Amino acid sequence: MNNTIGWESTNKLSTTGIIGWFKSFRGRRTIVGYIFISPFILGVLFWVLIPALTAAWLVFHDWNLIRPPSYVGLDNIIRMFSDRFLGQALKVTTVYTLVSVPLGLLVSFALALLIDTKVRGIAFFRTIYYMPTIVPAVANAVLWAWIFNTEFGLLNVLLHYFGLSKVNWLREPEWALPAIILMSLWVSVGGPMIIFLAGLQGIPEVFYEAAKIDGAGRWTQLCHITVPMVSPVIFFNLVIGIINSFQVFTAIYLITNGGPQDATLVYLVYLYRVAFSHLEMGYAAALSWLLFFIIMVMTFIVFKTVGRTIYYQEDV
């Protein structure tokens, strides 16, 4: 009897304490905080962690979406060493990255320098330069497919105007990848340009004033003030550009689908073929994890090499 009374009193006290905690200001703030971050937590759980663990499980299985998965051990991993299409996809993606990322950084930085002025109507030009970034990827692909058209495309019309012969931009292997890289500049420079602009506007004006007093010209100011001061922004755009270049898919899939003769067969296009054309989900999962490790290793190398040269301004 005494034990029962003691248990009831203890339970009542604990319940009262919990209710009091809920009614307290700190308790309400904690609950509200969890409610606000719950969409992010659920998103990471259902769209990142669970798919990643499922893909890791599929690496060791063979599954075609119809019959149940069957365990195959390391067959999917061993297959990658003899897959010539994987080698071609890695080659094309590497060339695309080595060319498009530096060009994109250079063009976006040059545009940021151009629009970093206080003249009338500059907001209009900033909007125009940024506009291609917010255009849907499918619309951009359709637009550039028309521009690269052999018979009536805008580029060949311009070539004909200057007396040059037409170019089969998307039908010849030697021209297809350069055409895709040219299109990528149109699509991908807007975002880095805005980030560069924010970095440029964060440079204290006193540095330029001191340089002018010392007789430094514009080129000297650019090399010794502007570039070092925005080096963290350059580094950020470099890392993001490398990651995005290894994940390019939509435009290439819609315009060339990896052709002609696999000249534009980037990694994700090949992964898509394996997964949804050949229905080899286990091998596609192995390819997806390989891509993850490639991006992780490349990012680590960039941090260990380029990251050491970055200048971070210290607060005075």
N, C-alpha and C positions, 0 to 999 in steps of 0.2 A: 504493500500500500504506500509506504513512504517512498519507495523507488518510483512508483507511478506518479506520485505528486511531484517528486523531484524532476522527473523527466518532463512532465507537463510544464512546470515552471521554467525549466531550462529552455524548452522549445518555445515557450511564449516570449522569453527574453530574447532569444536569438531572432525570432520573427520580428519582434518589435525593433530590434537593432537594425535588421535589414530594411524594414519599412522606413525607419528613421534615416538610414543612409540614403535611400532613394529620395526621400523628401529633402535632404540636405542640398545645399547649393553645389557642393563638390560632386555629389552623386548625380545630380541632374546634368551637370557639365560633362561628366564621364559618359553617361548614356547618350547624350546628344552627340558627343564626339564620335562614339562608335557608330551611331546612325549615319553620320555624314561620311565616314570613311568606309562604310560597308559596301557601297557600289564598287570602289576601287579594289577592296579585298576580294569580293566575289568575282570581279573581272579577272584579277590575277589568278584566282583559283580555277575558274572554269575555262579561261581562254589562254592561260599560260602553263600553269603547273600540271593540270590534268592532261592537256594535249601533249606536253613534253614527256610526261611519264608514259603515256600511251605510245608515243613514237619510239621511246626507248625500249618498250616491250616488243613492239613490232619489228625492231631491228633483227631479232632472233626468230622471226616467224615469216611464213609465206602466206599471204592473204590477198585474194582478188575481189573482195567485197561480196562474193556470192557464197562460196563455201567457207566453213569455219577455218580460222587460222591454224596452221600446222607448224610445229617447231622444226627449224632447220639449222639451229646452232649458229655458227659463224659464216655460213654460206653467203649471206648478203654482204658481209664485210670483205670476204675473200674475192667476191665478184668485182668489187670496185677496182682492184689492181689490174684486171684484164679488160676493163670496159673502155674501148677506144672513144666512144661518144662522151664519156665522162672526161677523158683527157682533152677532147676538143672543146667541151664546155668550159673547163678550167682555163684553157688557153685563151679562148675568146673573151671570157670574163676578165682575165688578167689584163689583156690588151685594152679592153674597154676601160678598166679602172685606171691604168697607168696613163691613158690619154685624156679621158673625160674629167677626172678629178682635178689634175693640175690646171687644165684649161678652164674648168668651171670656177676654180678659185681665182684665177687671174682675171677672168671676165667679170665676175661678181665684185671683186675688189676694185677694178677699174670703174665699174658703174657706180659703186658706192662713193668713190672719190669725185665722180662727176656730179652726183646729186647732193653731195655734202656742201651745199652752198646756200646762201640766204638771198636768193633772187626771186623776183615775182613769178609765180606760176610753177615753182619747183615741185609743189605737191602733185601737180598734174603729171609731170614726168616720172616721179617716184611711183605713182599709181600705174602708169603705162608699163614701166619696166617690171613691176611686180605682178601684173595681171596674168601672164602665162602660168604662174605658179598655182593660181586658184582655179584655172580652167580644168574641167574633168579630164582624166587621162585618156579616156576613149575619144573625147572630142579632139584633143591634141593629136592623137594617133590618126584620126580621119583627116585632119587638116594637113598633117605632114605627108600622109600618103598621097594627097592631091598635089602637094608641092613637089614631091619626088616623082610624080608620074612622068613616064618617058615621053609621051606624045604631047600632052598639054599642060604639064606641070610648070609652076612658076620658075623654078631654077633653070629648066631647059629653055624656057622662053627667054630668060635673061642671057643664057649662053648663046642662043641663036641671034639675039640682038647685037651682041658683040662679035658675031662672026665665028663662033665656036661650034663644034659639033655637039649633038645631043649625047647625054650620058645615061646609061641604064642604071640609075642609082640603086634600085632595089632588086635588079635581076642579075647583076654581075658580082661575083664574090669579092672582088677587090674594091668595089665601091659601096657595098651594102653596109659594112660596119662603120666606115667614115660617115655615111649618111645618118646612121643611128646616133653616132656621137655628136654630129651637128645638131640633130633634133634635141638631144639631151641638154645641150647648152641653152636652148630656148626655154626648156621646161624647168631646169634646175637652178638657174642663177638667181632667181628672185628671192628665195629664202635666205641664202647666204649673203646676198646684197643688203638686205635689211639688217641682218646681224652685224655685218661690217659697218654699216651706217651708224648703228648704235655705238659700236666701239670707237669709231672716229669722233663722234660727238662727245664721247667721254674723255677725250684727251684734253688736259688743261691747256688753255690758250697761252698761258705764261711761257710754256716751252717754246712755242713758235715765236713769241715776241722776243725772247732772249736770243733765239737763233738769228732772227732778222737783225738784231743789234750787232751780233758778231759777224754779220755779212754772209750768212748761209743762204744759198739759193733754194729754189723749190725742190730740186732733185736731192740736195743734201738734206733738207728737212724731211723729205719722204723716206730716205734711206736710214737716217739716224734718229728720227723722232717718230714718224707715223708708223712705220713697219714694226719697230720694237715695241711700241706702245699697244699695238693691236695684235701682237703675236699670240696672246691667248685666244683671241677670236679666230685667227688663222688656224691655230691648232684645233680648236673646236670644230670649225667647218671642215678641216681635213679629215678628222676622225669620222664625222657624220657622213662626209662624202664617200669615204671608202666603204663604210657599212652599206650605204644606199646603193652604191655601184654594184655590189655583189648581190643585191636584191632586186635589180631592175628586171621587169617582167612585162607589164601591161602593153606598152607601146610596141615592143619587139614581137610579142605574141600576136598582136593584132595586125601588124604591118608585114612582117616577114615570116613569123612562126619558126624562126631559127634558120631559114634559108637565106639565099640560095646556097646549096651544097654545104649546109651547116656553117656558113660564114658568120652568121649572127646567133649561133646556138649558145646563148648565155646559160648560166647554171640553172636558174629557176625555170627557164623554158624546158630544159632537158628534164628537170625534176617533175615538172607538170606532165610531160609526155609519159614518163615512167609510171606516175601515179594514176593518171586519169585516161591515158590512151592505151597503155599496156596493162593497167590494173595490177601493178606489182607494188602493193602498198608496203610490204616489208622492205624491199630494196629502196623505195622512195623515202621511207623513214630513215634508213641508213644514210642516204644522200643528204637528208635534212640535217642530221646530226653532224655529218662531215662539214657541211656549210657552217654550222654553228662553231665548230672548232677552228675552221679556217679564219672566220671573222674574229674570233677571240684571240688567236695567235697573231694575226696581223695588227689588231688593236694594241696588243701587248708590245709588239715590236715598235710601233709608232710611238707609244708612250715612253719606251726605254731609249729611243733614239732622238726623235724630234722633240719629245717632251722635255728633255734636259736643256734645250736651247731656248725655251720660252721665258720671257721676262714678265714677271708679275710685279706690278707697282706696289710698293709698300706705303701704307698710310703714314702720313707725317703727323 
